[in-house]
Amino acid sequence: MSVTERRRERVRGALSARLASVVVVVEAVNRRHNVSAILRSAEAFGLHEVHLVTGSFKPSHGAARGAERWLELHRYGSVEACLAGLKQRGMTVWVADLSDDACTPEEVPVDGPLAVLFGSELTGVSDSARALADGVVSVPMRGLTESLNVSVAAACTLHRLAERRRVHLGGGDLDPTRQEAFYAAWLEREAVAEAGTRARVG
């Protein structure tokens, strides 16, 4: 069974609304489930890139629900190398952390490209990441709980930033060339999967 035209249109529509100018950085998150949940949120909110400073990582399929197939994943051995590359692309870097001078997701400037870094559940973002960051973002909390699970904090933060950036731009901003490359890779994966199914059925 070949890919239907309806599914092709759905994928093209999603790619046309993608944001390349809001990217996610995940630094040393210890629990695979949490990283996978961040991937799922990033994809659901129409982001395209996730940068992992985590060493080896395989998504937890229950939490990710296949979101990794729809994202560009980049891996780094150090946070310095990761953030240097993003800054060279003109991105401001925001670390998600608790701080007296933190901005809320409503206050972070979205008139230019930005990266948001989420740190370890146990120790938060590293000193190196803080030193390299342009600012701190934190989700306002009105209850007695002092912090959120990192994947929940990421979902709250990324949703608002993505929506505000998309309004500022008037839509997505993933380059058409990258859209076509991703679309072609998707079609190739579908063809391989279909061939495998036919081979099993005989």
Short mmCIF file of the C-alpha atoms (twelve columns), coordinates in Angstrom:
data_MODEL
# 
_entry.id   MODEL 
# 
loop_
_atom_site.group_PDB 
_atom_site.id 
_atom_site.type_symbol 
_atom_site.label_atom_id 
_atom_site.label_alt_id 
_atom_site.label_comp_id 
_atom_site.label_asym_id 
_atom_site.label_seq_id 
_atom_site.Cartn_x 
_atom_site.Cartn_y 
_atom_site.Cartn_z 
_atom_site.pdbx_PDB_model_num 
ATOM 1   C CA . MET A 1   0.000  0.000   0.000  1 
ATOM 2   C CA . SER A 2   1.650  3.213   -1.186 1 
ATOM 3   C CA . VAL A 3   1.551  6.511   0.717  1 
ATOM 4   C CA . THR A 4   -1.824 8.153   0.212  1 
ATOM 5   C CA . GLU A 5   -2.115 11.656  -1.181 1 
ATOM 6   C CA . ARG A 6   -3.884 12.742  2.000  1 
ATOM 7   C CA . ARG A 7   -0.926 11.655  4.114  1 
ATOM 8   C CA . ARG A 8   1.512  13.342  1.743  1 
ATOM 9   C CA . GLU A 9   -0.432 16.603  2.085  1 
ATOM 10  C CA . ARG A 10  -0.489 16.271  5.860  1 
ATOM 11  C CA . VAL A 11  3.283  15.860  6.032  1 
ATOM 12  C CA . ARG A 12  3.890  18.768  3.652  1 
ATOM 13  C CA . GLY A 13  1.514  20.941  5.664  1 
ATOM 14  C CA . ALA A 14  3.304  20.125  8.912  1 
ATOM 15  C CA . LEU A 15  6.695  20.899  7.363  1 
ATOM 16  C CA . SER A 16  5.491  24.235  6.013  1 
ATOM 17  C CA . ALA A 17  4.518  25.277  9.563  1 
ATOM 18  C CA . ARG A 18  7.797  24.099  11.101 1 
ATOM 19  C CA . LEU A 19  10.019 26.447  13.090 1 
ATOM 20  C CA . ALA A 20  13.754 26.284  12.531 1 
ATOM 21  C CA . SER A 21  14.358 29.384  14.626 1 
ATOM 22  C CA . VAL A 22  13.331 27.915  17.987 1 
ATOM 23  C CA . VAL A 23  15.568 25.001  18.866 1 
ATOM 24  C CA . VAL A 24  15.845 22.763  21.916 1 
ATOM 25  C CA . VAL A 25  19.044 21.809  23.708 1 
ATOM 26  C CA . VAL A 26  19.013 18.953  26.222 1 
ATOM 27  C CA . GLU A 27  22.033 18.767  28.499 1 
ATOM 28  C CA . ALA A 28  22.832 15.650  30.544 1 
ATOM 29  C CA . VAL A 29  19.254 14.689  31.353 1 
ATOM 30  C CA . ASN A 30  19.614 11.411  33.205 1 
ATOM 31  C CA . ARG A 31  16.255 9.796   32.642 1 
ATOM 32  C CA . ARG A 32  15.649 8.534   29.111 1 
ATOM 33  C CA . HIS A 33  11.891 8.894   29.586 1 
ATOM 34  C CA . ASN A 34  12.233 12.632  30.238 1 
ATOM 35  C CA . VAL A 35  14.388 13.262  27.159 1 
ATOM 36  C CA . SER A 36  11.902 11.295  25.081 1 
ATOM 37  C CA . ALA A 37  9.018  13.352  26.452 1 
ATOM 38  C CA . ILE A 38  10.874 16.559  25.524 1 
ATOM 39  C CA . LEU A 39  11.291 15.243  21.971 1 
ATOM 40  C CA . ARG A 40  7.581  14.520  21.800 1 
ATOM 41  C CA . SER A 41  6.670  18.035  22.983 1 
ATOM 42  C CA . ALA A 42  9.121  19.673  20.576 1 
ATOM 43  C CA . GLU A 43  7.665  17.815  17.613 1 
ATOM 44  C CA . ALA A 44  4.068  18.404  18.719 1 
ATOM 45  C CA . PHE A 45  4.690  22.164  18.876 1 
ATOM 46  C CA . GLY A 46  6.170  22.244  15.375 1 
ATOM 47  C CA . LEU A 47  9.855  22.613  16.232 1 
ATOM 48  C CA . HIS A 48  12.397 20.953  13.973 1 
ATOM 49  C CA . GLU A 49  15.739 20.668  15.790 1 
ATOM 50  C CA . VAL A 50  16.799 19.125  19.072 1 
ATOM 51  C CA . HIS A 51  20.439 19.245  20.152 1 
ATOM 52  C CA . LEU A 52  21.510 16.551  22.602 1 
ATOM 53  C CA . VAL A 53  24.517 16.937  24.893 1 
ATOM 54  C CA . THR A 54  23.882 13.556  26.452 1 
ATOM 55  C CA . GLY A 55  26.369 11.060  25.029 1 
ATOM 56  C CA . SER A 56  24.613 7.956   23.752 1 
ATOM 57  C CA . PHE A 57  20.830 8.173   23.802 1 
ATOM 58  C CA . LYS A 58  17.999 6.067   22.463 1 
ATOM 59  C CA . PRO A 59  14.436 7.383   22.725 1 
ATOM 60  C CA . SER A 60  11.969 5.641   25.013 1 
ATOM 61  C CA . HIS A 61  9.301  4.657   22.526 1 
ATOM 62  C CA . GLY A 62  6.438  4.927   25.007 1 
ATOM 63  C CA . ALA A 63  7.259  8.532   25.853 1 
ATOM 64  C CA . ALA A 64  8.503  9.690   22.458 1 
ATOM 65  C CA . ARG A 65  5.752  7.979   20.451 1 
ATOM 66  C CA . GLY A 66  7.983  8.057   17.376 1 
ATOM 67  C CA . ALA A 67  8.562  11.831  17.580 1 
ATOM 68  C CA . GLU A 68  12.287 11.335  16.934 1 
ATOM 69  C CA . ARG A 69  11.458 10.307  13.343 1 
ATOM 70  C CA . TRP A 70  10.109 13.799  12.676 1 
ATOM 71  C CA . LEU A 71  12.961 15.785  14.192 1 
ATOM 72  C CA . GLU A 72  16.516 16.672  13.276 1 
ATOM 73  C CA . LEU A 73  18.596 15.330  16.147 1 
ATOM 74  C CA . HIS A 74  22.136 16.630  16.653 1 
ATOM 75  C CA . ARG A 75  24.539 15.147  19.211 1 
ATOM 76  C CA . TYR A 76  27.490 16.846  20.906 1 
ATOM 77  C CA . GLY A 77  30.258 15.837  23.269 1 
ATOM 78  C CA . SER A 78  30.230 19.171  25.083 1 
ATOM 79  C CA . VAL A 79  27.809 21.983  25.760 1 
ATOM 80  C CA . GLU A 80  30.454 24.496  24.687 1 
ATOM 81  C CA . ALA A 81  30.589 23.057  21.160 1 
ATOM 82  C CA . CYS A 82  26.813 22.910  20.937 1 
ATOM 83  C CA . LEU A 83  26.162 26.475  22.032 1 
ATOM 84  C CA . ALA A 84  29.036 27.898  20.004 1 
ATOM 85  C CA . GLY A 85  27.460 26.502  16.845 1 
ATOM 86  C CA . LEU A 86  24.037 27.884  17.703 1 
ATOM 87  C CA . LYS A 87  25.435 31.316  18.500 1 
ATOM 88  C CA . GLN A 88  27.254 31.335  15.161 1 
ATOM 89  C CA . ARG A 89  23.816 30.961  13.589 1 
ATOM 90  C CA . GLY A 90  22.712 34.142  15.350 1 
ATOM 91  C CA . MET A 91  20.672 32.475  18.074 1 
ATOM 92  C CA . THR A 92  20.279 33.782  21.585 1 
ATOM 93  C CA . VAL A 93  20.619 31.047  24.192 1 
ATOM 94  C CA . TRP A 94  18.272 30.749  27.162 1 
ATOM 95  C CA . VAL A 95  18.727 28.272  29.981 1 
ATOM 96  C CA . ALA A 96  15.703 26.941  31.829 1 
ATOM 97  C CA . ASP A 97  16.502 27.488  35.483 1 
ATOM 98  C CA . LEU A 98  15.262 29.018  38.716 1 
ATOM 99  C CA . SER A 99  16.697 32.484  39.155 1 
ATOM 100 C CA . ASP A 100 15.634 35.833  40.574 1 
ATOM 101 C CA . ASP A 101 16.339 37.484  37.221 1 
ATOM 102 C CA . ALA A 102 14.631 34.839  35.087 1 
ATOM 103 C CA . CYS A 103 12.207 35.831  32.349 1 
ATOM 104 C CA . THR A 104 8.915  34.040  31.917 1 
ATOM 105 C CA . PRO A 105 8.148  32.417  28.534 1 
ATOM 106 C CA . GLU A 106 5.972  35.479  27.864 1 
ATOM 107 C CA . GLU A 107 8.906  37.850  28.405 1 
ATOM 108 C CA . VAL A 108 11.628 36.149  26.366 1 
ATOM 109 C CA . PRO A 109 12.232 38.196  23.184 1 
ATOM 110 C CA . VAL A 110 11.041 36.311  20.100 1 
ATOM 111 C CA . ASP A 111 12.058 38.836  17.448 1 
ATOM 112 C CA . GLY A 112 15.091 36.685  16.595 1 
ATOM 113 C CA . PRO A 113 16.062 32.992  16.582 1 
ATOM 114 C CA . LEU A 114 16.576 31.368  19.955 1 
ATOM 115 C CA . ALA A 115 17.666 28.162  21.641 1 
ATOM 116 C CA . VAL A 116 16.383 26.914  24.986 1 
ATOM 117 C CA . LEU A 117 18.557 24.609  27.082 1 
ATOM 118 C CA . PHE A 118 17.175 22.170  29.642 1 
ATOM 119 C CA . GLY A 119 19.541 20.579  32.148 1 
ATOM 120 C CA . SER A 120 19.767 17.561  34.384 1 
ATOM 121 C CA . GLU A 121 16.897 16.631  36.697 1 
ATOM 122 C CA . LEU A 122 19.337 16.389  39.591 1 
ATOM 123 C CA . THR A 123 21.710 19.326  39.161 1 
ATOM 124 C CA . GLY A 124 20.030 21.602  36.621 1 
ATOM 125 C CA . VAL A 125 21.997 23.315  33.873 1 
ATOM 126 C CA . SER A 126 25.772 23.242  34.060 1 
ATOM 127 C CA . ASP A 127 27.946 26.180  35.072 1 
ATOM 128 C CA . SER A 128 29.312 26.245  31.522 1 
ATOM 129 C CA . ALA A 129 25.837 26.566  30.049 1 
ATOM 130 C CA . ARG A 130 24.957 29.378  32.457 1 
ATOM 131 C CA . ALA A 131 28.133 31.239  31.578 1 
ATOM 132 C CA . LEU A 132 27.421 30.997  27.849 1 
ATOM 133 C CA . ALA A 133 23.712 31.798  28.038 1 
ATOM 134 C CA . ASP A 134 22.163 35.137  27.139 1 
ATOM 135 C CA . GLY A 135 19.408 34.780  29.716 1 
ATOM 136 C CA . VAL A 136 17.367 32.547  32.010 1 
ATOM 137 C CA . VAL A 137 13.766 31.450  31.477 1 
ATOM 138 C CA . SER A 138 11.512 29.986  34.138 1 
ATOM 139 C CA . VAL A 139 7.886  28.895  34.244 1 
ATOM 140 C CA . PRO A 140 5.963  30.918  36.860 1 
ATOM 141 C CA . MET A 141 4.596  28.754  39.683 1 
ATOM 142 C CA . ARG A 142 1.840  29.859  42.054 1 
ATOM 143 C CA . GLY A 143 1.743  26.809  44.311 1 
ATOM 144 C CA . LEU A 144 4.040  25.506  47.035 1 
ATOM 145 C CA . THR A 145 5.979  23.169  44.749 1 
ATOM 146 C CA . GLU A 146 9.430  24.612  44.081 1 
ATOM 147 C CA . SER A 147 10.118 23.021  40.719 1 
ATOM 148 C CA . LEU A 148 8.624  21.091  37.804 1 
ATOM 149 C CA . ASN A 149 9.743  17.865  36.195 1 
ATOM 150 C CA . VAL A 150 12.128 18.845  33.379 1 
ATOM 151 C CA . SER A 151 9.883  17.435  30.659 1 
ATOM 152 C CA . VAL A 152 6.873  19.349  32.037 1 
ATOM 153 C CA . ALA A 153 8.894  22.566  32.287 1 
ATOM 154 C CA . ALA A 154 10.049 22.031  28.708 1 
ATOM 155 C CA . ALA A 155 6.490  21.547  27.453 1 
ATOM 156 C CA . CYS A 156 5.249  24.716  29.183 1 
ATOM 157 C CA . THR A 157 8.193  26.776  27.959 1 
ATOM 158 C CA . LEU A 158 8.408  25.520  24.392 1 
ATOM 159 C CA . HIS A 159 4.700  25.785  23.678 1 
ATOM 160 C CA . ARG A 160 4.560  29.463  24.552 1 
ATOM 161 C CA . LEU A 161 7.816  30.399  22.827 1 
ATOM 162 C CA . ALA A 162 6.872  28.507  19.664 1 
ATOM 163 C CA . GLU A 163 3.452  30.139  19.460 1 
ATOM 164 C CA . ARG A 164 4.833  33.627  20.071 1 
ATOM 165 C CA . ARG A 165 7.626  33.168  17.522 1 
ATOM 166 C CA . ARG A 166 5.188  31.798  14.943 1 
ATOM 167 C CA . VAL A 167 2.900  34.817  15.424 1 
ATOM 168 C CA . HIS A 168 5.903  37.132  15.040 1 
ATOM 169 C CA . LEU A 169 6.901  35.434  11.789 1 
ATOM 170 C CA . GLY A 170 3.399  34.900  10.467 1 
ATOM 171 C CA . GLY A 171 3.992  31.142  10.176 1 
ATOM 172 C CA . GLY A 172 6.824  28.643  9.992  1 
ATOM 173 C CA . ASP A 173 10.337 29.387  8.791  1 
ATOM 174 C CA . LEU A 174 11.934 26.054  7.886  1 
ATOM 175 C CA . ASP A 175 13.828 26.610  4.644  1 
ATOM 176 C CA . PRO A 176 12.069 25.024  1.623  1 
ATOM 177 C CA . THR A 177 15.237 23.113  0.759  1 
ATOM 178 C CA . ARG A 178 15.277 21.517  4.195  1 
ATOM 179 C CA . GLN A 179 11.568 20.788  3.894  1 
ATOM 180 C CA . GLU A 180 12.106 18.950  0.621  1 
ATOM 181 C CA . ALA A 181 15.075 16.991  1.978  1 
ATOM 182 C CA . PHE A 182 13.086 15.904  5.025  1 
ATOM 183 C CA . TYR A 183 10.076 15.021  2.873  1 
ATOM 184 C CA . ALA A 184 12.226 12.915  0.543  1 
ATOM 185 C CA . ALA A 185 13.794 11.100  3.526  1 
ATOM 186 C CA . TRP A 186 10.323 10.388  4.882  1 
ATOM 187 C CA . LEU A 187 9.150  8.944   1.553  1 
ATOM 188 C CA . GLU A 188 12.249 6.744   1.457  1 
ATOM 189 C CA . ARG A 189 11.541 5.429   4.968  1 
ATOM 190 C CA . GLU A 190 7.965  4.691   3.980  1 
ATOM 191 C CA . ALA A 191 9.098  2.791   0.892  1 
ATOM 192 C CA . VAL A 192 11.556 0.718   2.930  1 
ATOM 193 C CA . ALA A 193 8.869  -0.070  5.510  1 
ATOM 194 C CA . GLU A 194 6.412  -1.066  2.793  1 
ATOM 195 C CA . ALA A 195 8.979  -3.329  1.133  1 
ATOM 196 C CA . GLY A 196 9.671  -4.992  4.478  1 
ATOM 197 C CA . THR A 197 5.967  -5.586  5.041  1 
ATOM 198 C CA . ARG A 198 5.563  -7.154  1.601  1 
ATOM 199 C CA . ALA A 199 8.570  -9.399  2.192  1 
ATOM 200 C CA . ARG A 200 7.115  -10.676 5.470  1 
ATOM 201 C CA . VAL A 201 3.699  -11.285 3.967  1 
ATOM 202 C CA . GLY A 202 5.339  -13.092 1.060  1 
# 
